[in-house]
Amino acid sequence: MRIKKYARSRKTSVAQITERLFAILTASSTDNKNDEISPLVKSFSTDGVNIPAGFDCKKALEEAKDEKYL
C-alpha cells in the first residue's frame, strides 16, 4: 500500500499522517475568512418584502412564463 510506504519513508505512522491531515482540514475550514457573507449577498435580503402566506411560487412562475412566451 502506498500510504504505508510513504509513512515508512517519513519514519512516521499512518495514524499520525491521518491525524495531521484531519487537523489541517478542520483548521482550514474553521479559520476560513471566506465563510463571511459578502455585502453583495447581504444586499439580496428580503427585508421589507411581504410574501403572502400560502403563496405558490411554482404557480406564479408558470403564470409568468405563460405570459412571457405565449
Secondary structure, 3 states (H helix, E strand, C coil): CHHHHHHHHCCCCHHHHHHHHHHHHHHHHHCCHHHCCCHHHHCCCCCCCCCCCCCCHHHHHHHHHHHHHC
